[in-house]
Amino acid sequence: MKTLLTSLSEAAAWSAVARREGKRIGLVPTMGALHEGHCSLIERAALENDVVVVSIFVNPLQFGDPNDLDRYPRSLEADCLLAERSGATVIVAPEVAELYPTWPNPPETSVTVGRLGTLFEGASRPGHFTGVATIVTMLHQALRPMNAYYGEKDFQQLTILRQVGADLWSGVAVRGCPIVREDDGLAMSSRNVRLSSEARIAARVLSKSLAVAANAVEQHPEIAVADLEAVVVDALGFGGELVEPDYAVVVDASTLERWSGRIILGQVRLLVAAVVGGVRLLDNSDLTPLPS
Ligand code: AMP
């Protein structure tokens, strides 16, 4: 069996055989340029399933900005090595022409996400979550996993995919995996390679601002949500002029509704997004202190 499959229909045939053999299939959808964050998902999938399929597809439907799509890093050969080493049984890297035959015209049919898709990332990137929900539904439909693994790094995406899973996919458990960080706290992201050396230093301020917020909650458990959000925005200001904050919001971790009242650890999530030296970065925290 080849490890790299270049079409989703081939991967669907592989999946059908695996299911006939009674194997539990774990799915890890990615856009490639793999790093240790992705590897942590693959490793967990390998522990919890008999076979693991990793998809690598830079999904044009979820990019509003064509420049962002063009500049998205791609490294298929290295990705295959990393994925295999982390426990992938099969890697599927389909072509745009197979998944969206009418591209650059979008497909006639897509998966629309309701309220959750209009908030935060959805507000800054209209259509983004339709693109995500559509591709992931196509992957689930073809590969029929028992478990699918998504990172908390993209917390809104994870919340949305739990909802899409409940609404459209039957028999799949959506598993959320913790954020993997660089030594200095920056959340690993394929986009980090696009940071200039100055922007890479400035980008540390995202995780720092989360740490400042967690500390503020520890010191002042009664802190008002608006004050806490202001603390985060102030902290992001220390990143200097390369850092343009987009949002810093405390939300209900299950519904993503804006939180009000006393912070209750375990029920809230702080979401931040900023453009750093032209690169959009996301981070989030449950407001417990980050491990140092
Ligand atoms: P991407 O290739 O960026 O679309 O990411 C593929 C999957 O890996 C998504 O479920 C992400 O949330 C997850 N992921 C990306 N970066 C990290 C990270 N630093 N830690 C944990 N999961 C991550």
Boltz pocket constraint, residues with backbone or C-beta under 6 A from the ligand:
constraints:
  - pocket:
      binder: B
      contacts: [[A, 29], [A, 30], [A, 31], [A, 32], [A, 36], [A, 37], [A, 38], [A, 40], [A, 41], [A, 149], [A, 150], [A, 151], [A, 152], [A, 153], [A, 154], [A, 177], [A, 178], [A, 179], [A, 180], [A, 181], [A, 187], [A, 188], [A, 189], [A, 190]]
      max_distance: 6.0
